Structures are given as C-alpha cells and as structure tokens.
Amino acid sequence: MNLKVIIRTILGNSFYLPFLLFSIQPLQAQNNDNILNNLSNFLGVSSFKGGAQSVQRHINQYGNCHAIAPTNWLITGTRREGDALDIISSDGRLAVGYLITGVQGNLTTGYYSYQYANPETYLSFILSENGAKNVSYGQVFQDHLGYMILPFEINQSPPVKGVVFYRVWSIPGDPYGYIISMRLAKGLESVWKTHGNQAIAVALSIRCNKQLIVQDNSSSQNTTDKRVESEYNMQLGMEYAHDPVTGENYWVNPSTDFNETGLYGPGYYKSVGNETKKLKNGRSDN
C-alpha cells in the first residue's frame, strides 16, 4: 500500500466532512528534558542503523522548496507559492509533508470554523484527510525552540503511525487569526519503528521560500529550523557527512559509523568498490 501526503490537496480544495475535534495540552516543562533525551521512544522509532546512507537535495519544479532525502524518494506535490511540499519513499511506505500558511480570523469563527477554528482543529483536518480517517493522538510535547511535537496513529488497514512538528504565531491586528508551520512524517506501522527516523529527518530538512510576517522575538525561523533539525537528528542517531570531492551527502550514525582508527585518521568512511574514502563532517551544498 502506498501512502500519500495531502497537504497540497487540502490547500487546493475545501469541502465539508464532519469529524471529532480534539484538544491538546503541552506536557509540563519539567518533563521536556526526559522526552528530549528519549525522543526515539516518545516517537516510537528506533535509532538510525547507520551505514552511510546516500541522500540528496530534492528540489521542486519551481525551485522554491527542497528536501534532503534518499536518492530514490520522489516529490509528489508542491505549490508555485513555495509554501508546501510532499515527498514519499520509493516504495510508498513513508510519506512526508511541509506546509506554512496563514489563517484569517474570519475563517476561525464563521462557517469554516469546523476546519480552521484553531491550529489544532486545522491539524486534525489535515491529518484525518478532511475527516475521512479516524486518527488518535498521543501526548503533545513543546520543546525549548518553540515547536509542538504531536505523535498520532491513523486507524486504517494497514495502520499508520506518524508525528507532526508544528509552530504557531499570532497575526498582528487579527486577534483570531494565526500562522501555522507544520512538518509531517508518517509511515505504515510495519515500518515506522525501523524507518520512521528517516521520515522524520526528511521532514525536518525541508526548506521553502515562502515568508510570512510573524512576530518572533527569538532567532530567525531559518536558524531555528536548522537547530531543530540538528538536535533531533542527533537524538535519532543521525548526522550528515559528505564526500569532499563529489559533494555527495550521507546520513551517518556517530555511534556505529565513526571510525577512530580509519586509514586516514578518525572519521567517517565510505567504501566505493575497492577504494575507501574518508568523508567530511557536515552537509555539502549539493
């Protein structure tokens, strides 16, 4: 069975399907460190197994959104506005989406409030695919960088598990409106435990050019997203390395892939035929 991410579809079509609204409350601050230190358990995924997995930059046709994912992943949806991107694994068992959008206050209180009443209602509308799917939600966690992290399960056959990372800002002059940015990662339950880490890493890597005016007293959104990606990848046992000659990028596991006694000194290595290449830490711009 192939999964789909319906962020682009949701933006392009609005129709009514009733569904049960849900209420979420962030975990207390004193629990945050425990969750951050056990993120894999909280999200129901294992650490990345390692092995220098080749990844590349996937760019949409408009050149305004990209994701870092294994080479055989495919972009399945995007928008000219540069505010959304959908990408799936080649076997269709993992799916990832990104969206940033503003919701005007008149939509939160009028006829369309079933969809837009608050950020959580809007999330539910998307995750339930317009109310067509029965979704159950785990406990939401608010991290120190401003993201809310919400695990979920879609009760279908076969069942699906996933997580959404989202942030919300108010709209100056519009007390009932809001701006929401979300990163969605999901997979068939049969592969979520072992491969969900990859879907999460891809979701956190997505960058789009759409800029909305928000009041944010912290660092810039791009800097925050980079910190989120780096910190959570670390918790999932992943970081980037690249071939300094070709620029090819890899996911590596610091615990299993770092070679203290490598041929050319400590570091990450990649075997290519009979040749052993030492990789450079970090991601290239390719």
C-alpha positions as CSV (number, residue, x, y, z in Angstrom):
1,M,0.0,0.0,0.0
2,N,1.3,3.5,-0.9
3,L,0.8,6.4,1.5
4,K,0.0,9.9,0.3
5,V,0.5,13.3,1.9
6,I,-2.4,15.5,1.2
7,I,-1.1,19.0,2.2
8,R,-1.3,20.3,-1.4
9,T,-4.7,18.7,-1.9
10,I,-6.0,20.3,1.3
11,L,-4.9,23.7,0.2
12,G,-6.4,23.3,-3.2
13,N,-9.8,22.0,-2.2
14,S,-12.2,22.9,0.7
15,F,-15.2,20.8,1.4
16,Y,-17.1,19.8,4.5
17,L,-16.7,16.4,6.2
18,P,-17.6,16.4,9.9
19,F,-15.1,14.9,12.3
20,L,-14.4,14.9,16.0
21,L,-12.3,17.9,17.2
22,F,-9.6,17.2,19.7
23,S,-8.0,19.2,22.5
24,I,-4.3,19.0,23.2
25,Q,-2.3,20.4,26.1
26,P,1.6,20.6,26.2
27,L,3.4,18.5,28.7
28,Q,4.7,20.2,31.7
29,A,8.1,21.9,31.3
30,Q,9.7,19.6,33.8
31,N,9.1,16.6,31.5
32,N,10.7,18.2,28.5
33,D,14.3,17.1,29.2
34,N,13.2,13.5,29.8
35,I,11.4,13.4,26.4
36,L,14.2,15.1,24.6
37,N,16.7,12.6,25.9
38,N,14.3,9.7,25.0
39,L,12.9,11.1,21.8
40,S,13.1,7.8,19.9
41,N,10.9,6.1,22.5
42,F,8.5,9.1,22.6
43,L,8.0,8.9,18.8
44,G,8.0,5.1,18.6
45,V,11.0,4.8,16.3
46,S,14.5,3.2,16.7
47,S,17.8,5.0,16.2
48,F,19.2,5.2,12.7
49,K,21.1,1.9,11.9
50,G,23.9,3.7,10.2
51,G,25.9,2.5,7.2
52,A,26.4,5.8,5.3
53,Q,23.0,6.1,3.6
54,S,23.3,8.3,0.5
55,V,21.0,11.3,0.4
56,Q,20.5,14.2,-2.0
57,R,18.7,17.5,-2.3
58,H,15.3,17.1,-4.0
59,I,14.1,20.4,-5.5
60,N,10.6,21.1,-6.7
61,Q,9.9,22.3,-10.2
62,Y,9.6,25.9,-9.1
63,G,13.0,25.9,-7.3
64,N,11.4,27.3,-4.1
65,C,11.2,24.2,-1.9
66,H,13.6,21.3,-1.3
67,A,14.2,18.3,1.0
68,I,17.2,16.2,1.8
69,A,16.2,12.5,1.3
70,P,17.5,9.2,0.0
71,T,18.1,9.4,-3.8
72,N,15.1,7.3,-4.7
73,W,12.5,9.4,-2.9
74,L,10.0,11.3,-5.0
75,I,8.4,14.7,-4.7
76,T,4.6,14.2,-5.2
77,G,3.2,17.6,-4.5
78,T,4.2,21.2,-4.2
79,R,2.9,24.7,-4.9
80,R,4.1,27.6,-7.0
81,E,3.7,29.8,-3.9
82,G,6.6,28.0,-2.2
83,D,4.6,27.1,0.9
84,A,4.1,23.4,0.7
85,L,6.0,20.2,-0.3
86,D,5.1,16.5,-0.3
87,I,7.6,13.7,-0.7
88,I,7.4,9.9,-0.4
89,S,9.8,7.0,-0.3
90,S,10.1,4.9,-3.5
91,D,8.1,2.0,-2.0
92,G,5.4,4.4,-0.8
93,R,5.6,3.2,2.8
94,L,6.9,6.5,4.2
95,A,5.4,10.0,3.4
96,V,6.5,13.5,4.4
97,G,4.9,16.9,4.0
98,Y,5.5,20.5,4.9
99,L,3.2,23.5,5.0
100,I,3.2,27.1,6.2
101,T,0.0,29.1,5.9
102,G,-1.9,32.0,7.4
103,V,-5.5,31.7,8.5
104,Q,-7.6,34.9,8.7
105,G,-9.7,35.4,11.8
106,N,-13.0,35.4,9.9
107,L,-12.3,31.8,9.0
108,T,-11.9,30.7,12.6
109,T,-15.3,32.0,13.8
110,G,-17.5,31.6,10.7
111,Y,-18.8,28.8,8.5
112,Y,-15.4,27.4,8.0
113,S,-14.6,27.1,11.7
114,Y,-15.0,23.3,11.5
115,Q,-11.7,23.4,9.6
116,Y,-9.9,26.5,11.0
117,A,-11.3,27.2,14.5
118,N,-7.8,26.9,16.0
119,P,-4.4,25.5,14.9
120,E,-5.2,22.1,16.4
121,T,-8.5,21.9,14.6
122,Y,-6.7,22.6,11.3
123,L,-4.1,20.0,12.1
124,S,-6.8,17.5,12.7
125,F,-8.4,18.4,9.4
126,I,-5.2,17.6,7.6
127,L,-4.1,14.5,9.5
128,S,-7.6,13.0,9.1
129,E,-7.6,13.8,5.4
130,N,-10.6,16.1,5.6
131,G,-12.2,14.0,8.3
132,A,-12.1,10.8,6.2
133,K,-9.7,8.9,8.5
134,N,-10.0,8.0,12.2
135,V,-7.0,9.5,13.9
136,S,-5.9,9.0,17.5
137,Y,-3.4,11.4,19.1
138,G,-0.6,11.0,21.6
139,Q,0.6,13.5,24.2
140,V,1.9,16.7,22.7
141,F,5.3,17.9,23.7
142,Q,6.5,21.5,23.5
143,D,10.2,21.8,23.1
144,H,12.6,24.7,24.0
145,L,12.7,26.0,20.5
146,G,9.0,26.7,20.1
147,Y,7.9,23.5,18.3
148,M,5.0,21.4,19.4
149,I,5.5,17.7,18.7
150,L,2.4,15.5,18.3
151,P,2.5,11.7,17.7
152,F,-0.5,10.2,16.0
153,E,-1.9,7.0,14.6
154,I,-4.3,6.6,11.7
155,N,-6.7,3.7,12.4
156,Q,-7.0,2.1,9.0
157,S,-5.9,-1.1,7.2
158,P,-2.9,-1.3,7.2
159,P,-2.5,1.1,10.2
160,V,-0.3,4.2,10.0
161,K,1.9,5.9,12.6
162,G,3.5,9.3,12.5
163,V,4.4,12.7,14.1
164,V,3.8,16.3,13.2
165,F,6.1,19.1,14.3
166,Y,4.4,22.5,14.3
167,R,4.7,26.1,15.3
168,V,2.1,28.8,15.6
169,W,2.3,32.6,15.6
170,S,-0.3,35.3,16.0
171,I,-1.2,37.7,13.2
172,P,-0.7,41.4,14.2
173,G,-4.0,43.2,14.0
174,D,-6.0,40.0,13.7
175,P,-6.7,38.6,17.2
176,Y,-8.5,35.5,15.9
177,G,-6.1,34.7,13.1
178,Y,-2.9,32.6,13.2
179,I,0.0,31.4,11.1
180,I,1.0,27.8,11.3
181,S,4.0,25.9,10.1
182,M,3.9,22.1,10.1
183,R,6.3,19.2,9.3
184,L,4.5,15.9,8.9
185,A,6.2,12.5,8.9
186,K,4.3,9.2,8.7
187,G,4.7,5.6,7.7
188,L,3.0,2.2,7.7
189,E,3.0,0.8,11.2
190,S,5.0,-2.2,10.0
191,V,8.0,0.1,9.0
192,W,7.6,3.1,11.4
193,K,9.7,1.6,14.2
194,T,12.7,0.9,12.0
195,H,12.4,3.6,9.3
196,G,10.4,6.3,10.9
197,N,13.7,8.1,11.8
198,Q,14.3,8.6,8.1
199,A,10.9,10.2,7.5
200,I,11.4,12.5,10.5
201,A,14.8,13.5,9.2
202,V,13.4,14.3,5.8
203,A,10.6,16.3,7.3
204,L,13.0,18.4,9.4
205,S,15.2,19.0,6.3
206,I,12.5,20.7,4.2
207,R,13.0,24.3,3.4
208,C,10.6,26.5,1.4
209,N,11.0,30.2,0.4
210,K,7.5,31.4,1.4
211,Q,7.9,34.0,4.1
212,L,5.0,35.2,6.2
213,I,5.3,38.2,8.5
214,V,5.4,36.9,12.1
215,Q,6.2,38.3,15.4
216,D,9.1,36.2,16.7
217,N,11.4,37.6,19.3
218,S,13.8,34.7,19.1
219,S,16.3,34.0,16.2
220,S,15.1,33.8,12.6
221,Q,12.9,31.0,11.5
222,N,15.6,29.5,9.3
223,T,18.1,29.4,12.1
224,T,15.5,27.8,14.4
225,D,14.7,25.2,11.8
226,K,18.4,24.4,11.5
227,R,18.7,23.9,15.2
228,V,15.7,21.7,15.4
229,E,16.9,19.6,12.6
230,S,20.4,19.2,14.1
231,E,19.2,18.5,17.7
232,Y,16.5,16.0,16.7
233,N,18.7,14.2,14.2
234,M,21.3,13.8,16.9
235,Q,18.6,12.2,19.2
236,L,17.7,9.8,16.3
237,G,21.3,8.7,15.9
238,M,21.8,10.7,12.7
239,E,24.1,13.4,11.3
240,Y,25.4,14.4,7.9
241,A,28.7,13.7,6.3
242,H,29.8,14.3,2.7
243,D,32.3,13.3,0.1
244,P,34.6,16.4,-0.2
245,V,35.4,15.5,-3.8
246,T,31.9,14.8,-5.3
247,G,29.8,16.7,-2.7
248,E,27.6,13.6,-2.2
249,N,25.8,13.7,1.1
250,Y,25.2,10.8,3.5
251,W,23.3,10.1,6.7
252,V,25.7,8.5,9.2
253,N,25.3,7.2,12.8
254,P,28.0,8.7,15.1
255,S,27.9,5.6,17.4
256,T,28.3,3.0,14.7
257,D,29.9,4.7,11.7
258,F,32.6,6.8,13.2
259,N,36.0,5.0,12.8
260,E,38.6,6.0,15.4
261,T,41.3,4.0,13.6
262,G,40.5,4.8,10.0
263,L,43.1,4.6,7.2
264,Y,43.3,8.4,7.0
265,G,42.6,9.1,10.7
266,P,39.5,9.2,12.8
267,G,36.3,10.0,10.9
268,Y,33.5,8.6,8.7
269,Y,34.4,6.4,5.7
270,K,32.7,5.1,2.6
271,S,33.7,2.1,0.6
272,V,33.4,2.6,-3.2
273,G,34.5,-0.6,-5.0
274,N,38.0,-1.3,-3.8
275,E,38.5,2.3,-2.6
276,T,37.9,3.7,0.9
277,K,37.0,7.3,1.0
278,K,37.1,9.5,4.1
279,L,34.1,11.7,4.4
280,K,34.0,15.2,5.8
281,N,31.6,16.1,8.6
282,G,28.5,18.1,7.8
283,R,26.4,18.5,4.7
284,S,27.6,19.9,1.4
285,D,25.5,22.4,-0.6
286,N,24.8,19.9,-3.3
